[in-house]
Amino acid sequence: MTTILGPIAASAGALSRYLFSVPAGFPSPAADHMEQPISLDELFNLRAPHMYLVRIDGDSMQDAGIFDGDLVLVDRSIEAQHGHVVIAAVNGEPLCKRLHRVGRQVVLRSDNPRFAPRYILEGDELAIWGVVTFSVRSHDPKA
């Protein structure tokens, strides 16, 4: 199950960015290492109106690093290829899965071995709504 949140609008502001990667160990006083501000539009390569947000419901894509409650950025302008993580609708039901093509057979696979693949059969209606390009996870315990 996925929840479509809507299109992404271009942001008006930019965030500060550090010149170095931050280790997950001891903190470093980094105020003197600030670089030019960076726009989230630039960082995530947002090209509204081709981009939209989807909230993921479930853990079928956890081995791809996409977890229950995550937001994913979806790009409708990318042509879905074998191996892409996509937002698709099978018979009107939206899903987040990895697209596989074996000859003429289309299979939507979970990146969690507990879930069986979804073979697209004759009579099924498949629509690819876009390719997942980024995921965003909240680390706020209240969220």
C-alpha positions in Angstrom: 0.0 0.0 0.0 1.3 3.5 -0.8 -0.1 6.9 -0.1 0.3 9.5 -2.9 1.0 12.8 -1.2 1.1 15.0 -4.3 3.4 16.9 -6.6 6.5 18.6 -5.4 6.7 22.4 -5.8 10.0 24.1 -6.2 11.3 25.4 -2.9 12.2 29.0 -2.3 15.1 28.5 0.0 18.4 26.8 0.4 20.0 24.9 3.3 23.6 25.2 4.5 26.0 22.3 3.7 29.2 21.2 5.3 32.4 20.6 3.4 32.9 17.2 4.8 31.0 14.0 5.6 29.9 13.8 9.2 31.0 10.6 11.0 28.4 8.9 13.1 30.9 8.8 16.0 32.0 11.8 18.0 30.7 15.2 17.0 33.0 17.8 15.5 32.6 21.6 15.8 31.7 22.3 12.2 30.7 25.9 12.0 34.0 26.8 10.4 33.5 24.1 7.7 30.3 25.6 6.2 30.2 25.6 2.4 27.9 27.4 0.0 24.2 26.9 0.6 22.6 24.1 -1.4 19.0 23.8 -2.6 17.1 20.6 -1.9 15.8 21.0 -5.5 19.4 20.7 -6.6 20.4 18.0 -4.2 17.5 15.7 -5.1 17.4 16.8 -8.8 13.8 17.9 -8.4 12.1 18.7 -11.7 8.6 19.7 -10.7 6.0 18.8 -12.1 7.6 15.5 -13.0 8.2 14.7 -9.3 5.8 13.7 -6.6 6.0 12.2 -3.1 4.6 8.9 -1.9 4.5 7.6 1.7 5.4 3.9 1.9 3.2 1.5 3.9 4.7 -1.8 4.8 8.1 -3.5 4.8 8.3 -5.3 1.4 11.1 -3.0 0.2 13.2 -2.9 3.3 16.2 -4.6 1.7 16.3 -1.7 -0.8 16.5 0.7 2.2 12.9 1.8 1.9 11.0 1.3 5.2 7.5 1.6 6.5 6.5 5.3 6.8 9.3 6.5 4.5 8.7 9.2 1.9 9.9 8.4 -1.6 10.5 10.9 -4.4 9.1 9.6 -7.6 10.1 10.9 -11.1 7.5 10.4 -13.8 9.9 11.6 -16.5 12.2 8.6 -16.2 11.4 5.6 -18.4 11.2 2.6 -16.0 13.8 -0.1 -16.8 14.5 -3.6 -15.5 15.9 -3.2 -12.0 14.3 0.2 -11.2 12.3 0.6 -8.0 8.9 1.9 -9.3 5.5 3.0 -8.1 3.1 1.0 -10.2 -0.6 0.2 -10.2 -1.7 -3.3 -10.8 -5.5 -3.4 -11.5 -5.7 0.0 -9.9 -3.8 -0.9 -6.7 -0.7 1.2 -6.1 2.5 -0.7 -5.2 6.2 0.1 -4.6 8.2 -2.7 -6.1 11.3 -3.5 -8.2 10.6 -3.9 -11.9 11.8 -7.0 -13.6 11.4 -8.0 -17.2 12.2 -11.5 -18.3 11.6 -11.7 -22.0 8.0 -10.5 -22.4 7.1 -11.4 -18.8 6.9 -8.4 -16.3 7.4 -9.2 -12.6 7.2 -6.8 -9.7 9.5 -8.0 -6.9 9.8 -7.1 -3.3 13.2 -6.4 -1.8 12.2 -8.5 1.2 12.4 -12.3 0.8 9.2 -12.8 2.9 7.1 -11.4 0.0 6.3 -13.4 -3.2 6.9 -11.8 -6.6 3.8 -10.3 -8.4 3.7 -11.7 -11.9 1.7 -9.5 -14.3 -0.7 -11.9 -16.0 -2.8 -11.7 -19.1 -5.8 -9.6 -18.1 -3.9 -7.6 -15.5 -3.8 -3.9 -15.9 -0.3 -2.5 -15.2 0.5 1.2 -15.1 4.0 2.5 -14.1 3.5 5.8 -12.3 7.2 6.6 -12.0 10.7 5.6 -10.8 11.7 6.0 -7.2 14.8 8.2 -7.1 15.3 9.0 -3.4 13.8 8.0 0.0 13.5 10.2 3.1 13.1 8.8 6.6 12.1 10.7 9.7 14.2 10.0 12.8 11.8 12.0 15.1 10.5 9.4 17.6 7.2 11.4 17.8 6.6 11.2 14.0 
